[in-house]
Amino acid sequence: MYLAAVLLILQAPSLDRTEQRVRAGIAAAREAQITYLQQVVDIPSSTLNFEGVRKVGAVFRASLDSLGFTTQWVAVPDAVGRAGHLVAEHRGRPGMVRMLLIGHLDTVVEPAGANWVREDSSARAIGGADMKGGDVVILYALKALQTAGVLRDMNITIVFTGDEEHPGEPLADARRALVEAAQHSDVALAFEAGNRSDATVARRGTSAWRVIATGRQAHSAGVFGDAAGYGAIYEVARILDAFRTQLGGEQYLTFNSAIIVGGTDVTYDTDSRGEPEPIDAVGDAVPLG
């Protein structure tokens, strides 16, 4: 499984000839890889910027075509309301491990002005680490494997989703291409940024939930009284605090109330995004060394 070894290959105490060729290919392409990363992060592609997501996908698609992959842009149903996904397949020798490589093309926010900023051995850009940088790692690992002469035998499927940061609904339709690819794979590797020393080999499950509470509309002077009661907002607060007190120490469990709305009349547009935190405006830090 040469591709999985690429992340650690520079630190390996001893390398066989094939691994040495892979390392040499990666080293030789260093500046080209940085230039490629700059190219794709300078294309704005927040989740709901469908044109931008497709443009980033087109850049990667052309590169994967040149490596002998069969590529397609997989559209999602109109009701899902997302740009779609890039799927690429490389068929190698029968019986070889079937690998699934996972990335995504979208970002949380759009850049405001110039995006790519390089300073010495680091660069900052929205989407630089999360996760166009990971997508570029996949591409240039494949290029190095081709240079080393081992890509031709490998069975690899790549799925770059277009809505990882803000998935469309229903998820069964939004994630169909990824699920189908996983069903025909033996090993899956995701390349979203982590740390340099290890790889995560397991993930906890995730779920989304909604709590709706109702109360009796009344004048504020009556709150906590027998007639008005405590109201819906206090009831939601009580439930959330019960989560905290009863489940706060549960091993491997984390939970978070992301959005709370309350009042006499409330509406929530599920396609809306809040204003970004200041850190998002800076972008991801990408080590280039």
N, C-alpha and C positions, 0 to 999 in steps of 0.2 A: 504494500500500500504506500507507494512513493509519495502520493500527494499529501497524505496525513503527516508524513515525515518532513515535509518542506518547512513547516513552522519551526522545527527544532534542528534542522540540518546544520545550521551555522555553528551550533554548540556541540555537535556530536564529537566524541573523542576520536573516533576513527570512522572513515567513510569508505565504502567500496567504490569501484570505478564509476558505476552508474550514479551514485550519490554525489561523487565529485563533479561529474558532468552537470548534474542538476544545480549544484551550488555555483559552479562557474557560470551557468546560464543566468541564474538570478543576479549574480554580481555584475555581469556584463550589461544587463538591462536596467540597472538601477536608475539612471537618469531618465530613460525612456518611460519607466514605470511612474516616476514622479510627474513627468509631463502629462502622461495619460490621466493620472489622478486629477491634475489641475484642469484638464479638459472637461472631465465629467462633473466635477464639483462646480464648475462655472456655468453649468446648465441648471437653472432653477427648476426644482422638481418636487415641491411639496405634494403631499398625497392628492390634493384636489386640483393640482395643476396637471391635468391629463396630458396636455401637449408636451409639457416638460418631462414628465415621466416617460412618455413614449420616445422622446428624443434621446434621453439617456439610454433607454433600452436599445435604440437603433445603433448607437455607438458600440455597445457591447455585442450586439448581434453580428455586426460586420466583422468584428475581431474573432468571434467564435466561428463564424463561417470560414474564415481564413485558416482556422486550425482543423477543419474537416468535420465540424459539428453540423448536424442537421438542426436548424433553428426555426422557431415559429413564435409569432406573437399571439398569445391566447387571450381572446376577448372574454369579458365576463358579461352576464346578462345586464341589460340596461337598468334594471331595477336595483342592481348592486351599486351602481353609481361610482365606478372606479375605472382606472385606465386600462387594466389588464396586466398580463405577466409575460415575461420572456422565458421560454423553455427551450433548452438546447440538449441534444443527445449525441453521444459519441459511442458507436458500437465497435468494440474491440474483439478480442478472442473469446469464443464461447467458453464458459466455465470460470472465467475471471470474476473477481468480486465486482458487484454492481454498486457503484457509488453515487450518492446524491449529494450535490453541493448546493447550498442554500444561501441566497443573499436577497437584498431588496434594493429597489431603485429610488424610492421616495424618501423625502426628508420631512422633519416635523414642521419647519418653517421655511420661508423663502429668504434668501439673502437680501439685505438692504444695502445696495451699492456693491463695491468690490468685495469679492468673496475670498479668493485664494490669497493668503498672506504667508510668505515664506521667510523665516528668520533662522539663519544658521542651519541647525540640524532638525528643526521642527517647522511644521506648517499648520495654519489654522484655516478652516473653511467649514461652512455649514454642510454637513454630510460627509466631511472628510474622513471621520472614523465611523460614523453611524449612517449608512455603512458603505458608501461608495469606495472607501479605502479597502474594505474587506472584499468587495467585488473585484477590485483591481488585483488584490493578492491572488484570488482564484485564477484570474486570467493569466497573470504572469507566472504563476506556478505551472499552469498548463503549457505555456510557451516554453518554460525550462524543461518540462518533461518531453515535449516534442523535440527540442534540441538534443536531449539526451537519448532520443530514440526509443522511448518506452511508452509514449502516449498512444501509439498505434494499437497496442494490445489492450488498452484499458476501456472498460465499460463505465461511462460517466453520463449522468443526467444532471443538468443545471437548471434550477428554477430561481429566477430573480423576480420576486413579487413586486407589484406596483402599489401595494396598499398596506405595508407592514405597520407603518406608524399610525394609521387610522383605518382599520379594516372595514370593508363594506359588509352589508347585511343582505341576505342571510350568509353566515359564515360557510355553510355547506357549499354555496355557489362561489363565494369569494376565494375559498381555499381548495376548490376541487382539483385544480392542476397540480398543486403541491401534494395533496393527499394521494392522487393517482400515481405520481412519480414515486412517492415513498412506498407504495404498495409493490412496486417492481424493483426495489432497491434492497441491498443487504446492509449498507452502512450509510449514514447521513452525517455530513459535516456542515455546520453553519459557521460563517466567517465574520460575524459581528465582533467588534473590538472587545477585547478583554484585557488580560495582562500578558506579559511576555513569557512568564515562567511555566504556565500550565494551560491545559484545555479543560473545559467543563464537559464531563461525560454523562451527566444526567441533569434533568430539569424537573422542577416541581410542576404540577398541573396549575392551570389558571382558570378562573371563572369571573364573570361579571354579574353584578346583582343590582337590583333597584328596590329601594324601600319607599313605599308610599303611605303616608299617614294623613288622616283627615281629622278635623276638629270642628267645634261649633264657633261660627263667626259671632263675635261679640265685642263690646267696647273694652278697651284695655284695662279699665278700672275693675272689670270683673274677672281678670285672669287669676287663676288658682282658686276661684270660688266654686261653689257647688253648681251654679248655673252655667258658667262659661267653661269650667275645666281648665286643663293645662294647655290645650291647643296642639296643633299638629307639629309645630317646630320643636317644641319641648319633647314631644313624644319621639320624634326622630333622634333627638339628642340623647334621650334615655336609652334607646336601642343601640346607638353607636357606643355609648359608654358601657353598656353591657357587653358588647363585643370586646372592648378594651379590658374590662375587669375579668371576664371569664375566659378569654382566649388569648390574651396578650402574651402569655408565657409558653404557648403551645409550640413544640419543636417543629421546625420547618414551615411554620405557618406565618404568613404576613398578610395584612389586609389594609385597605386604604379607602376612605371615602373621598372620591375625586371631585365630585360636583354636588353641591347642595343648593336647592332653590326652595324658597318658602314665601308665603304671603297669601293674601286674599285671592289673587289671580296669578298663576305662574304658568309660564311656557318654557320649553327647552327644545331648541333645534339641535338634533343629534349630529348634524353636519357642521355645526359651528365649532370653532376652536377658540380657546381663550387667548388673551394676549401673552406672548412669550415672556418667560422670566429673563432677566438681563443676561444670564449666562448663555442662553440660546442665541442671543444676538452676536456673541463672539464666535461661535462655531466650535467644531470638534478640533482638538489638538492631535496632530498626526506626527509621530516621530518618524524621521526620514533616514535615520542612521541604520 
